[in-house]
Amino acid sequence: MTDAQTILSGAHAVLVVDWPSRDVPDALVRGGFTVVVHGGPGPEDYAPYELERGEVVVRPAGPAPLRADLVYSHRPVDELPGIVELARTLGATTVWLQSGRGAGGAKDVTGCWMPDDESRRAREIVESAGLVYLDQPYIGDAVRELDARA
C-alpha cells in the first residue's frame, strides 16, 4: 500500500479546500468518505457533499465541521499556513496539497507537479506543525484505486 492509500484507509472525514475539478469531492464521496467543502472565505461557507440515490448532492452551506481526519487543498502554498492551522483545529493528521499542474507547470486537473522549492516549502510548513504532508498522487485516482482493492 502506498502512503496515500494508508492515509486514506485510516481517514473517515475529509475537508476539501478548493479543487481543480469536481472529481475531487465526488470521488471522495463515492469512496465512502464524509466530505465537507470549504467553498468561500466566510465562516459559514462549508458545504457537506453526500451520496443520495447514486448521485453526489451538495447540502446548504453552514459552519465548519467539528473534525476532519484529512484536509485536501488546491490553494497556493502562500495560503498553506492558514490551512494547516485549520487542519490542526479540526484534529486532522494529514494535509494533502494538489497543484493542479502537469510537468512544466501547464494546467492539469489531475496534475500534482510542483517546482522542487515550492514542494519543499509546502512540506516544511505542514510537517513543522506535526502533520503528514502529501502532494501526490492525484487524490481522485488514489481513492478509486483503494476502492477497487476493497
TALIN-V980926 format. One record per residue. N is the residue number from 1. SS is DSSP state (A for helix, B for strand, O for the rest). PHI is phi in degrees with one decimal (* if undefined). NEAR is the number of other ideal C-beta (glycine too) atoms within 12 Angstrom. Layout:
n = [N:N]
ss = [SS:SS]
phi = [PHI:PHI]
near = [NEAR:NEAR]
//
This chain:
n = [1:2:3:4:5:6:7:8:9:10:11:12:13:14:15:16:17:18:19:20:21:22:23:24:25:26:27:28:29:30:31:32:33:34:35:36:37:38:39:40:41:42:43:44:45:46:47:48:49:50:51:52:53:54:55:56:57:58:59:60:61:62:63:64:65:66:67:68:69:70:71:72:73:74:75:76:77:78:79:80:81:82:83:84:85:86:87:88:89:90:91:92:93:94:95:96:97:98:99:100:101:102:103:104:105:106:107:108:109:110:111:112:113:114:115:116:117:118:119:120:121:122:123:124:125:126:127:128:129:130:131:132:133:134:135:136:137:138:139:140:141:142:143:144:145:146:147:148:149:150]
ss = [O:O:A:A:A:A:A:A:A:A:O:O:B:B:B:B:B:O:O:O:O:O:A:A:A:A:A:A:A:A:O:O:O:B:B:B:B:B:O:O:O:O:O:O:O:B:B:B:B:B:B:B:O:O:B:B:B:B:O:O:O:B:O:O:O:O:O:O:O:B:B:B:B:O:O:O:A:A:A:A:A:A:A:A:A:A:A:A:A:O:O:O:O:B:B:B:B:O:O:O:B:O:A:A:A:O:B:O:O:O:O:O:O:O:O:A:A:A:A:A:A:A:A:A:A:A:A:A:O:O:O:B:B:B:O:O:O:O:A:A:A:A:A:A:A:A:A:A:A:O]
phi = [*:-78.0:-56.1:-60.9:-68.1:-63.8:-60.6:-63.7:-62.4:-93.2:-99.0:-125.9:-107.2:-126.2:-100.5:-105.5:-108.8:69.8:-159.9:-84.0:-157.7:-63.4:-58.9:-62.5:-66.1:-63.6:-62.4:-63.8:-62.0:-65.6:-81.3:95.3:-86.6:-81.7:-122.8:-125.3:-108.6:-87.3:-100.3:-172.4:-82.0:-82.6:-72.3:-115.6:-102.8:-113.7:-114.9:-70.9:-111.3:-139.8:-95.6:-135.2:53.5:83.2:-116.1:-81.5:-118.6:-106.4:-85.1:-58.6:-66.3:-158.8:-72.6:-58.9:-65.5:-78.5:-155.5:-154.0:-87.1:-139.5:-116.1:-101.5:-136.0:-123.4:-130.3:-61.5:-56.6:-59.8:-89.4:-63.1:-55.9:-67.5:-67.7:-63.9:-61.8:-62.0:-58.2:-64.4:-60.2:-85.4:81.7:-67.6:-104.6:-138.9:-118.1:-111.6:-104.0:-123.0:-76.6:73.5:-126.7:-90.2:-50.6:86.8:99.8:-67.1:-59.8:-154.0:-61.7:-106.3:-74.5:-126.8:-72.1:-141.6:-58.2:-53.0:-66.0:-68.1:-64.4:-61.8:-62.3:-61.8:-59.3:-61.9:-61.0:-70.5:-69.6:-66.9:-90.7:82.7:-107.7:-83.4:-112.7:-130.9:-134.3:-168.7:-78.4:-62.0:-61.6:-61.4:-66.8:-63.9:-65.3:-64.7:-65.8:-63.6:-63.3:-68.4:-78.9:-71.6]
near = [13:16:18:31:24:17:31:38:24:20:34:23:31:43:44:47:40:27:33:27:21:22:25:37:38:27:33:42:33:25:34:21:39:26:42:38:37:38:26:15:14:13:12:14:19:29:27:31:35:24:22:13:7:10:12:25:17:23:21:14:21:20:16:29:33:15:22:38:30:43:49:46:43:39:28:22:29:14:22:35:23:22:36:34:21:31:39:24:19:29:22:40:30:38:45:47:45:42:34:31:26:19:13:12:14:12:16:20:23:26:26:30:24:29:16:11:11:22:25:17:22:36:26:18:30:33:22:18:26:17:35:27:36:34:38:26:24:33:46:36:26:37:36:25:21:28:20:12:14:12]
//
